[in-house]
């Protein structure tokens, strides 16, 4: 998969150092993955929340943080849409961010 944008991840872990290793691990796994569907992704990440055909929410640091991505399974692109705390997550519309 082609992950866009790593910068959002780096910007987040710059202020939340405890998330750095898990976000780096997620990035590496996503980059080397070849998910064909949300069902396939869910097999690997059982605690991920499938919002719709394109949106997925990953729990980071034992659900301390949230990572929202939009995935185009056909083109193999993963767009990082949001990474933040639960308080920040509660203020967004996960389906449109």
Biopython code that builds the backbone (N, CA, C, O; Angstrom):
import numpy as np
from Bio.PDB.StructureBuilder import StructureBuilder

atoms = [
    (1, "UNK", "N", (0.844, -1.166, 0.000)),
    (1, "UNK", "CA", (0.000, 0.000, 0.000)),
    (1, "UNK", "C", (0.901, 1.245, 0.000)),
    (1, "UNK", "O", (2.015, 1.231, 0.523)),
    (2, "UNK", "N", (0.392, 2.290, -0.589)),
    (2, "UNK", "CA", (1.096, 3.569, -0.605)),
    (2, "UNK", "C", (0.451, 4.468, 0.454)),
    (2, "UNK", "O", (-0.709, 4.855, 0.318)),
    (3, "UNK", "N", (1.203, 4.799, 1.509)),
    (3, "UNK", "CA", (0.660, 5.564, 2.628)),
    (3, "UNK", "C", (0.939, 7.052, 2.429)),
    (3, "UNK", "O", (2.084, 7.467, 2.255)),
    (4, "UNK", "N", (-0.132, 7.844, 2.457)),
    (4, "UNK", "CA", (-0.057, 9.293, 2.300)),
    (4, "UNK", "C", (-0.780, 9.885, 3.519)),
    (4, "UNK", "O", (-1.986, 9.647, 3.576)),
    (5, "UNK", "N", (-0.288, 10.549, 4.411)),
    (5, "UNK", "CA", (0.969, 11.219, 4.497)),
    (5, "UNK", "C", (1.638, 10.853, 5.815)),
    (5, "UNK", "O", (1.032, 10.917, 6.885)),
    (6, "UNK", "N", (2.877, 10.478, 5.706)),
    (6, "UNK", "CA", (3.655, 10.135, 6.895)),
    (6, "UNK", "C", (3.886, 11.368, 7.763)),
    (6, "UNK", "O", (4.062, 11.254, 8.976)),
    (7, "UNK", "N", (3.886, 12.542, 7.143)),
    (7, "UNK", "CA", (4.119, 13.786, 7.869)),
    (7, "UNK", "C", (3.105, 13.976, 9.003)),
    (7, "UNK", "O", (3.476, 14.434, 10.084)),
    (8, "UNK", "N", (1.852, 13.638, 8.777)),
    (8, "UNK", "CA", (0.851, 13.770, 9.845)),
    (8, "UNK", "C", (1.209, 12.892, 11.034)),
    (8, "UNK", "O", (1.011, 13.282, 12.184)),
    (9, "UNK", "N", (1.735, 11.714, 10.754)),
    (9, "UNK", "CA", (2.157, 10.818, 11.832)),
    (9, "UNK", "C", (3.341, 11.414, 12.587)),
    (9, "UNK", "O", (3.350, 11.435, 13.818)),
    (10, "UNK", "N", (4.343, 11.900, 11.846)),
    (10, "UNK", "CA", (5.530, 12.502, 12.483)),
    (10, "UNK", "C", (5.156, 13.722, 13.314)),
    (10, "UNK", "O", (5.647, 13.900, 14.428)),
    (11, "UNK", "N", (4.282, 14.562, 12.762)),
    (11, "UNK", "CA", (3.860, 15.754, 13.501)),
    (11, "UNK", "C", (3.186, 15.369, 14.814)),
    (11, "UNK", "O", (3.376, 16.031, 15.835)),
    (12, "UNK", "N", (2.402, 14.301, 14.781)),
    (12, "UNK", "CA", (1.724, 13.870, 15.998)),
    (12, "UNK", "C", (2.706, 13.327, 17.017)),
    (12, "UNK", "O", (2.661, 13.715, 18.185)),
    (13, "UNK", "N", (3.590, 12.439, 16.599)),
    (13, "UNK", "CA", (4.486, 11.860, 17.592)),
    (13, "UNK", "C", (5.518, 12.869, 18.097)),
    (13, "UNK", "O", (6.135, 12.641, 19.137)),
    (14, "UNK", "N", (5.715, 13.966, 17.390)),
    (14, "UNK", "CA", (6.597, 15.023, 17.897)),
    (14, "UNK", "C", (6.063, 15.583, 19.211)),
    (14, "UNK", "O", (6.840, 16.003, 20.068)),
    (15, "UNK", "N", (4.747, 15.591, 19.373)),
    (15, "UNK", "CA", (4.149, 16.084, 20.603)),
    (15, "UNK", "C", (3.650, 14.995, 21.531)),
    (15, "UNK", "O", (3.242, 15.270, 22.659)),
    (16, "UNK", "N", (3.681, 13.746, 21.051)),
    (16, "UNK", "CA", (3.213, 12.594, 21.833)),
    (16, "UNK", "C", (4.219, 11.455, 21.625)),
    (16, "UNK", "O", (3.962, 10.498, 20.894)),
    (17, "UNK", "N", (5.350, 11.588, 22.280)),
    (17, "UNK", "CA", (6.458, 10.655, 22.065)),
    (17, "UNK", "C", (6.085, 9.198, 22.329)),
    (17, "UNK", "O", (6.674, 8.294, 21.738)),
    (18, "UNK", "N", (5.124, 8.965, 23.201)),
    (18, "UNK", "CA", (4.727, 7.589, 23.508)),
    (18, "UNK", "C", (4.068, 6.901, 22.314)),
    (18, "UNK", "O", (3.968, 5.674, 22.287)),
    (19, "UNK", "N", (3.621, 7.671, 21.338)),
    (19, "UNK", "CA", (2.970, 7.095, 20.158)),
    (19, "UNK", "C", (3.948, 6.809, 19.021)),
    (19, "UNK", "O", (3.581, 6.135, 18.058)),
    (20, "UNK", "N", (5.163, 7.297, 19.109)),
    (20, "UNK", "CA", (6.101, 7.204, 17.994)),
    (20, "UNK", "C", (6.332, 5.769, 17.521)),
    (20, "UNK", "O", (6.174, 5.484, 16.334)),
    (21, "UNK", "N", (6.697, 4.882, 18.406)),
    (21, "UNK", "CA", (7.024, 3.516, 17.988)),
    (21, "UNK", "C", (5.818, 2.796, 17.385)),
    (21, "UNK", "O", (5.960, 2.090, 16.387)),
    (22, "UNK", "N", (4.641, 2.964, 17.972)),
    (22, "UNK", "CA", (3.464, 2.288, 17.430)),
    (22, "UNK", "C", (3.049, 2.872, 16.088)),
    (22, "UNK", "O", (2.617, 2.131, 15.206)),
    (23, "UNK", "N", (3.172, 4.182, 15.916)),
    (23, "UNK", "CA", (2.839, 4.783, 14.622)),
    (23, "UNK", "C", (3.847, 4.371, 13.556)),
    (23, "UNK", "O", (3.473, 4.129, 12.408)),
    (24, "UNK", "N", (5.114, 4.291, 13.927)),
    (24, "UNK", "CA", (6.127, 3.807, 12.976)),
    (24, "UNK", "C", (5.848, 2.360, 12.584)),
    (24, "UNK", "O", (5.960, 1.999, 11.412)),
    (25, "UNK", "N", (5.486, 1.535, 13.559)),
    (25, "UNK", "CA", (5.174, 0.129, 13.272)),
    (25, "UNK", "C", (3.944, 0.029, 12.373)),
    (25, "UNK", "O", (3.932, -0.755, 11.424)),
    (26, "UNK", "N", (2.905, 0.822, 12.669)),
    (26, "UNK", "CA", (1.706, 0.809, 11.824)),
    (26, "UNK", "C", (2.062, 1.230, 10.407)),
    (26, "UNK", "O", (1.622, 0.600, 9.446)),
    (27, "UNK", "N", (2.855, 2.292, 10.266)),
    (27, "UNK", "CA", (3.249, 2.777, 8.942)),
    (27, "UNK", "C", (3.974, 1.686, 8.151)),
    (27, "UNK", "O", (3.672, 1.448, 6.981)),
    (28, "UNK", "N", (4.926, 1.032, 8.802)),
    (28, "UNK", "CA", (5.685, -0.020, 8.119)),
    (28, "UNK", "C", (4.764, -1.173, 7.693)),
    (28, "UNK", "O", (4.867, -1.673, 6.573)),
    (29, "UNK", "N", (3.880, -1.582, 8.577)),
    (29, "UNK", "CA", (2.955, -2.670, 8.237)),
    (29, "UNK", "C", (2.012, -2.270, 7.111)),
    (29, "UNK", "O", (1.756, -3.059, 6.202)),
    (30, "UNK", "N", (1.496, -1.054, 7.170)),
    (30, "UNK", "CA", (0.579, -0.593, 6.122)),
    (30, "UNK", "C", (1.304, -0.483, 4.783)),
    (30, "UNK", "O", (0.751, -0.833, 3.741)),
    (31, "UNK", "N", (2.530, -0.002, 4.817)),
    (31, "UNK", "CA", (3.317, 0.175, 3.597)),
    (31, "UNK", "C", (3.585, -1.164, 2.901)),
    (31, "UNK", "O", (3.633, -1.232, 1.673)),
    (32, "UNK", "N", (3.758, -2.208, 3.681)),
    (32, "UNK", "CA", (4.079, -3.506, 3.093)),
    (32, "UNK", "C", (2.841, -4.383, 2.885)),
    (32, "UNK", "O", (2.934, -5.478, 2.329)),
    (33, "UNK", "N", (1.692, -3.897, 3.332)),
    (33, "UNK", "CA", (0.443, -4.667, 3.197)),
    (33, "UNK", "C", (-0.089, -4.601, 1.770)),
    (33, "UNK", "O", (0.326, -3.769, 0.963)),
    (34, "UNK", "N", (-1.008, -5.494, 1.492)),
    (34, "UNK", "CA", (-1.702, -5.478, 0.199)),
    (34, "UNK", "C", (-3.170, -5.824, 0.439)),
    (34, "UNK", "O", (-3.697, -6.790, -0.113)),
    (35, "UNK", "N", (-3.820, -5.005, 1.283)),
    (35, "UNK", "CA", (-5.209, -5.248, 1.629)),
    (35, "UNK", "C", (-6.092, -5.101, 0.395)),
    (35, "UNK", "O", (-5.984, -4.120, -0.340)),
    (36, "UNK", "N", (-6.947, -6.060, 0.178)),
    (36, "UNK", "CA", (-7.874, -6.016, -0.958)),
    (36, "UNK", "C", (-9.257, -5.536, -0.535)),
    (36, "UNK", "O", (-10.068, -5.143, -1.373)),
    (37, "UNK", "N", (-9.523, -5.569, 0.774)),
    (37, "UNK", "CA", (-10.843, -5.163, 1.267)),
    (37, "UNK", "C", (-10.765, -4.898, 2.768)),
    (37, "UNK", "O", (-9.784, -5.241, 3.427)),
    (38, "UNK", "N", (-11.817, -4.284, 3.289)),
    (38, "UNK", "CA", (-11.865, -4.038, 4.731)),
    (38, "UNK", "C", (-11.971, -5.352, 5.504)),
    (38, "UNK", "O", (-11.500, -5.443, 6.637)),
    (39, "UNK", "N", (-12.574, -6.350, 4.912)),
    (39, "UNK", "CA", (-12.667, -7.663, 5.562)),
    (39, "UNK", "C", (-11.267, -8.239, 5.771)),
    (39, "UNK", "O", (-10.962, -8.772, 6.838)),
    (40, "UNK", "N", (-10.432, -8.131, 4.762)),
    (40, "UNK", "CA", (-9.058, -8.625, 4.855)),
    (40, "UNK", "C", (-8.273, -7.828, 5.906)),
    (40, "UNK", "O", (-7.520, -8.409, 6.688)),
    (41, "UNK", "N", (-8.444, -6.523, 5.926)),
    (41, "UNK", "CA", (-7.776, -5.678, 6.906)),
    (41, "UNK", "C", (-8.210, -6.060, 8.320)),
    (41, "UNK", "O", (-7.381, -6.132, 9.228)),
    (42, "UNK", "N", (-9.484, -6.301, 8.503)),
    (42, "UNK", "CA", (-10.038, -6.637, 9.827)),
    (42, "UNK", "C", (-9.472, -7.958, 10.353)),
    (42, "UNK", "O", (-9.353, -8.145, 11.564)),
    (43, "UNK", "N", (-9.125, -8.865, 9.454)),
    (43, "UNK", "CA", (-8.504, -10.126, 9.882)),
    (43, "UNK", "C", (-7.165, -9.865, 10.560)),
    (43, "UNK", "O", (-6.815, -10.545, 11.524)),
    (44, "UNK", "N", (-6.418, -8.890, 10.068)),
    (44, "UNK", "CA", (-5.115, -8.546, 10.624)),
    (44, "UNK", "C", (-5.255, -7.663, 11.861)),
    (44, "UNK", "O", (-4.546, -7.852, 12.849)),
    (45, "UNK", "N", (-6.169, -6.700, 11.802)),
    (45, "UNK", "CA", (-6.368, -5.735, 12.885)),
    (45, "UNK", "C", (-7.772, -5.900, 13.452)),
    (45, "UNK", "O", (-8.677, -5.140, 13.110)),
    (46, "UNK", "N", (-7.947, -6.867, 14.295)),
    (46, "UNK", "CA", (-9.256, -7.192, 14.842)),
    (46, "UNK", "C", (-9.913, -6.072, 15.630)),
    (46, "UNK", "O", (-11.140, -6.009, 15.701)),
    (47, "UNK", "N", (-9.121, -5.189, 16.221)),
    (47, "UNK", "CA", (-9.689, -4.100, 17.016)),
    (47, "UNK", "C", (-9.908, -2.831, 16.198)),
    (47, "UNK", "O", (-10.429, -1.847, 16.722)),
    (48, "UNK", "N", (-9.526, -2.836, 14.937)),
    (48, "UNK", "CA", (-9.785, -1.670, 14.085)),
    (48, "UNK", "C", (-11.288, -1.556, 13.864)),
    (48, "UNK", "O", (-12.000, -2.559, 13.804)),
    (49, "UNK", "N", (-11.755, -0.320, 13.746)),
    (49, "UNK", "CA", (-13.178, -0.075, 13.499)),
    (49, "UNK", "C", (-13.377, 0.272, 12.032)),
    (49, "UNK", "O", (-12.834, 1.261, 11.539)),
    (50, "UNK", "N", (-14.155, -0.545, 11.342)),
    (50, "UNK", "CA", (-14.475, -0.289, 9.950)),
    (50, "UNK", "C", (-15.683, 0.654, 9.952)),
    (50, "UNK", "O", (-16.772, 0.267, 10.376)),
    (51, "UNK", "N", (-15.496, 1.873, 9.485)),
    (51, "UNK", "CA", (-16.555, 2.876, 9.507)),
    (51, "UNK", "C", (-17.450, 2.744, 8.282)),
    (51, "UNK", "O", (-18.676, 2.776, 8.388)),
    (52, "UNK", "N", (-16.827, 2.596, 7.124)),
    (52, "UNK", "CA", (-17.556, 2.368, 5.870)),
    (52, "UNK", "C", (-16.592, 1.701, 4.896)),
    (52, "UNK", "O", (-15.537, 1.222, 5.312)),
    (53, "UNK", "N", (-16.925, 1.661, 3.636)),
    (53, "UNK", "CA", (-16.105, 0.953, 2.652)),
    (53, "UNK", "C", (-14.692, 1.518, 2.532)),
    (53, "UNK", "O", (-13.790, 0.826, 2.059)),
    (54, "UNK", "N", (-14.486, 2.775, 2.958)),
    (54, "UNK", "CA", (-13.176, 3.406, 2.819)),
    (54, "UNK", "C", (-12.522, 3.831, 4.127)),
    (54, "UNK", "O", (-11.302, 3.981, 4.177)),
    (55, "UNK", "N", (-13.295, 4.029, 5.178)),
    (55, "UNK", "CA", (-12.760, 4.594, 6.423)),
    (55, "UNK", "C", (-12.520, 3.527, 7.482)),
    (55, "UNK", "O", (-13.344, 2.644, 7.719)),
    (56, "UNK", "N", (-11.345, 3.651, 8.109)),
    (56, "UNK", "CA", (-10.967, 2.722, 9.170)),
    (56, "UNK", "C", (-10.350, 3.530, 10.308)),
    (56, "UNK", "O", (-9.597, 4.476, 10.076)),
    (57, "UNK", "N", (-10.675, 3.148, 11.527)),
    (57, "UNK", "CA", (-10.096, 3.770, 12.714)),
    (57, "UNK", "C", (-9.245, 2.718, 13.419)),
    (57, "UNK", "O", (-9.722, 1.631, 13.748)),
    (58, "UNK", "N", (-7.971, 3.063, 13.646)),
    (58, "UNK", "CA", (-7.045, 2.192, 14.361)),
    (58, "UNK", "C", (-6.822, 2.754, 15.759)),
    (58, "UNK", "O", (-6.752, 3.970, 15.941)),
    (59, "UNK", "N", (-6.714, 1.880, 16.731)),
    (59, "UNK", "CA", (-6.385, 2.267, 18.099)),
    (59, "UNK", "C", (-4.864, 2.249, 18.234)),
    (59, "UNK", "O", (-4.205, 1.285, 17.842)),
    (60, "UNK", "N", (-4.325, 3.312, 18.786)),
    (60, "UNK", "CA", (-2.880, 3.448, 18.961)),
    (60, "UNK", "C", (-2.584, 3.566, 20.453)),
    (60, "UNK", "O", (-3.304, 4.253, 21.177)),
    (61, "UNK", "N", (-1.549, 2.912, 20.904)),
    (61, "UNK", "CA", (-1.131, 2.930, 22.319)),
    (61, "UNK", "C", (-2.250, 2.451, 23.229)),
    (61, "UNK", "O", (-2.627, 3.132, 24.183)),
    (62, "UNK", "N", (-2.772, 1.276, 22.923)),
    (62, "UNK", "CA", (-3.809, 0.698, 23.770)),
    (62, "UNK", "C", (-5.075, 1.530, 23.796)),
    (62, "UNK", "O", (-5.749, 1.621, 24.823)),
    (63, "UNK", "N", (-5.395, 2.132, 22.672)),
    (63, "UNK", "CA", (-6.603, 2.947, 22.501)),
    (63, "UNK", "C", (-6.484, 4.321, 23.159)),
    (63, "UNK", "O", (-7.494, 4.987, 23.390)),
    (64, "UNK", "N", (-5.271, 4.744, 23.458)),
    (64, "UNK", "CA", (-5.052, 6.089, 23.999)),
    (64, "UNK", "C", (-5.233, 7.138, 22.903)),
    (64, "UNK", "O", (-5.703, 8.248, 23.155)),
    (65, "UNK", "N", (-4.851, 6.764, 21.689)),
    (65, "UNK", "CA", (-4.946, 7.652, 20.534)),
    (65, "UNK", "C", (-5.729, 6.958, 19.427)),
    (65, "UNK", "O", (-5.914, 5.741, 19.444)),
    (66, "UNK", "N", (-6.183, 7.756, 18.466)),
    (66, "UNK", "CA", (-6.933, 7.230, 17.332)),
    (66, "UNK", "C", (-6.266, 7.666, 16.029)),
    (66, "UNK", "O", (-5.793, 8.795, 15.897)),
    (67, "UNK", "N", (-6.244, 6.752, 15.085)),
    (67, "UNK", "CA", (-5.723, 7.004, 13.745)),
    (67, "UNK", "C", (-6.835, 6.689, 12.756)),
    (67, "UNK", "O", (-7.330, 5.564, 12.703)),
    (68, "UNK", "N", (-7.224, 7.692, 11.972)),
    (68, "UNK", "CA", (-8.280, 7.521, 10.974)),
    (68, "UNK", "C", (-7.635, 7.571, 9.597)),
    (68, "UNK", "O", (-6.891, 8.498, 9.277)),
    (69, "UNK", "N", (-7.934, 6.559, 8.788)),
    (69, "UNK", "CA", (-7.413, 6.523, 7.419)),
    (69, "UNK", "C", (-8.550, 6.290, 6.430)),
    (69, "UNK", "O", (-9.591, 5.722, 6.761)),
    (70, "UNK", "N", (-8.312, 6.745, 5.214)),
    (70, "UNK", "CA", (-9.209, 6.444, 4.102)),
    (70, "UNK", "C", (-8.409, 5.559, 3.163)),
    (70, "UNK", "O", (-7.286, 5.897, 2.787)),
    (71, "UNK", "N", (-8.982, 4.436, 2.790)),
    (71, "UNK", "CA", (-8.260, 3.469, 1.960)),
    (71, "UNK", "C", (-8.967, 3.292, 0.626)),
    (71, "UNK", "O", (-10.175, 3.066, 0.561)),
    (72, "UNK", "N", (-8.182, 3.400, -0.428)),
    (72, "UNK", "CA", (-8.671, 3.058, -1.757)),
    (72, "UNK", "C", (-8.047, 1.697, -2.062)),
    (72, "UNK", "O", (-6.886, 1.608, -2.461)),
    (73, "UNK", "N", (-8.826, 0.652, -1.870)),
    (73, "UNK", "CA", (-8.308, -0.705, -2.027)),
    (73, "UNK", "C", (-7.915, -0.992, -3.471)),
    (73, "UNK", "O", (-6.986, -1.762, -3.715)),
    (74, "UNK", "N", (-8.600, -0.390, -4.419)),
    (74, "UNK", "CA", (-8.309, -0.632, -5.834)),
    (74, "UNK", "C", (-6.931, -0.093, -6.226)),
    (74, "UNK", "O", (-6.158, -0.777, -6.897)),
    (75, "UNK", "N", (-6.631, 1.142, -5.802)),
    (75, "UNK", "CA", (-5.347, 1.743, -6.166)),
    (75, "UNK", "C", (-4.236, 1.423, -5.167)),
    (75, "UNK", "O", (-3.057, 1.635, -5.452)),
    (76, "UNK", "N", (-4.619, 0.912, -3.996)),
    (76, "UNK", "CA", (-3.616, 0.590, -2.985)),
    (76, "UNK", "C", (-3.109, 1.802, -2.225)),
    (76, "UNK", "O", (-1.968, 1.813, -1.764)),
    (77, "UNK", "N", (-3.951, 2.826, -2.091)),
    (77, "UNK", "CA", (-3.545, 4.046, -1.394)),
    (77, "UNK", "C", (-4.227, 4.141, -0.031)),
    (77, "UNK", "O", (-5.421, 3.874, 0.106)),
    (78, "UNK", "N", (-3.442, 4.526, 0.968)),
    (78, "UNK", "CA", (-3.942, 4.744, 2.321)),
    (78, "UNK", "C", (-3.666, 6.205, 2.656)),
    (78, "UNK", "O", (-2.514, 6.637, 2.693)),
    (79, "UNK", "N", (-4.728, 6.957, 2.898)),
    (79, "UNK", "CA", (-4.615, 8.374, 3.201)),
    (79, "UNK", "C", (-4.815, 8.584, 4.696)),
    (79, "UNK", "O", (-5.884, 8.290, 5.230)),
    (80, "UNK", "N", (-3.787, 9.092, 5.372)),
    (80, "UNK", "CA", (-3.907, 9.403, 6.793)),
    (80, "UNK", "C", (-4.755, 10.664, 6.890)),
    (80, "UNK", "O", (-4.349, 11.727, 6.421)),
    (81, "UNK", "N", (-5.920, 10.550, 7.492)),
    (81, "UNK", "CA", (-6.850, 11.669, 7.588)),
    (81, "UNK", "C", (-6.789, 12.346, 8.946)),
    (81, "UNK", "O", (-7.026, 13.549, 9.051)),
    (82, "UNK", "N", (-6.472, 11.578, 9.997)),
    (82, "UNK", "CA", (-6.475, 12.140, 11.344)),
    (82, "UNK", "C", (-5.660, 11.244, 12.252)),
    (82, "UNK", "O", (-5.693, 10.020, 12.132)),
    (83, "UNK", "N", (-4.933, 11.861, 13.156)),
    (83, "UNK", "CA", (-4.319, 11.147, 14.271)),
    (83, "UNK", "C", (-4.405, 12.083, 15.462)),
    (83, "UNK", "O", (-4.013, 13.247, 15.383)),
    (84, "UNK", "N", (-4.924, 11.561, 16.572)),
    (84, "UNK", "CA", (-5.098, 12.439, 17.722)),
    (84, "UNK", "C", (-5.582, 11.711, 18.953)),
    (84, "UNK", "O", (-5.714, 10.488, 18.981)),
    (85, "UNK", "N", (-5.840, 12.504, 19.959)),
    (85, "UNK", "CA", (-6.334, 11.980, 21.230)),
    (85, "UNK", "C", (-7.824, 11.664, 21.109)),
    (85, "UNK", "O", (-8.466, 12.024, 20.123)),
    (86, "UNK", "N", (-8.355, 10.999, 22.107)),
    (86, "UNK", "CA", (-9.791, 10.714, 22.123)),
    (86, "UNK", "C", (-10.607, 12.010, 22.158)),
    (86, "UNK", "O", (-11.633, 12.122, 21.488)),
    (87, "UNK", "N", (-10.153, 12.964, 22.927)),
    (87, "UNK", "CA", (-10.867, 14.248, 23.014)),
    (87, "UNK", "C", (-10.927, 14.912, 21.632)),
    (87, "UNK", "O", (-11.972, 15.430, 21.239)),
    (88, "UNK", "N", (-9.815, 14.897, 20.901)),
    (88, "UNK", "CA", (-9.790, 15.465, 19.553)),
    (88, "UNK", "C", (-10.662, 14.636, 18.612)),
    (88, "UNK", "O", (-11.386, 15.187, 17.782)),
    (89, "UNK", "N", (-10.592, 13.336, 18.742)),
    (89, "UNK", "CA", (-11.382, 12.432, 17.901)),
    (89, "UNK", "C", (-12.873, 12.676, 18.084)),
    (89, "UNK", "O", (-13.635, 12.638, 17.119)),
    (90, "UNK", "N", (-13.284, 12.924, 19.310)),
    (90, "UNK", "CA", (-14.702, 13.160, 19.602)),
    (90, "UNK", "C", (-15.245, 14.407, 18.909)),
    (90, "UNK", "O", (-16.461, 14.555, 18.783)),
    (91, "UNK", "N", (-14.381, 15.295, 18.462)),
    (91, "UNK", "CA", (-14.798, 16.545, 17.820)),
    (91, "UNK", "C", (-14.854, 16.466, 16.297)),
    (91, "UNK", "O", (-15.242, 17.434, 15.643)),
    (92, "UNK", "N", (-14.472, 15.328, 15.726)),
    (92, "UNK", "CA", (-14.446, 15.214, 14.255)),
    (92, "UNK", "C", (-15.596, 14.347, 13.769)),
    (92, "UNK", "O", (-16.191, 13.585, 14.530)),
    (93, "UNK", "N", (-15.889, 14.480, 12.499)),
    (93, "UNK", "CA", (-16.815, 13.561, 11.827)),
    (93, "UNK", "C", (-15.941, 12.575, 11.075)),
    (93, "UNK", "O", (-15.377, 12.901, 10.030)),
    (94, "UNK", "N", (-15.835, 11.391, 11.600)),
    (94, "UNK", "CA", (-14.909, 10.393, 11.067)),
    (94, "UNK", "C", (-15.215, 10.032, 9.604)),
    (94, "UNK", "O", (-14.324, 9.598, 8.872)),
    (95, "UNK", "N", (-16.449, 10.207, 9.190)),
    (95, "UNK", "CA", (-16.813, 9.854, 7.824)),
    (95, "UNK", "C", (-16.457, 10.914, 6.798)),
    (95, "UNK", "O", (-16.457, 10.637, 5.599)),
    (96, "UNK", "N", (-16.152, 12.133, 7.253)),
    (96, "UNK", "CA", (-15.872, 13.192, 6.283)),
    (96, "UNK", "C", (-14.489, 13.819, 6.428)),
    (96, "UNK", "O", (-14.037, 14.527, 5.528)),
    (97, "UNK", "N", (-13.825, 13.574, 7.526)),
    (97, "UNK", "CA", (-12.511, 14.185, 7.719)),
    (97, "UNK", "C", (-11.526, 13.688, 6.672)),
    (97, "UNK", "O", (-10.364, 14.095, 6.675)),
]
sb = StructureBuilder()
sb.init_structure("model")
sb.init_model(0)
sb.init_chain("A")
sb.init_seg("    ")
for serial, (resi, resn, name, xyz) in enumerate(atoms, 1):
    if name == "N":
        sb.init_residue(resn, " ", resi, " ")
    sb.init_atom(name, np.array(xyz, "f"), 0.0, 1.0, " ", f" {name:<3s}", serial, name[0])
structure = sb.get_structure()
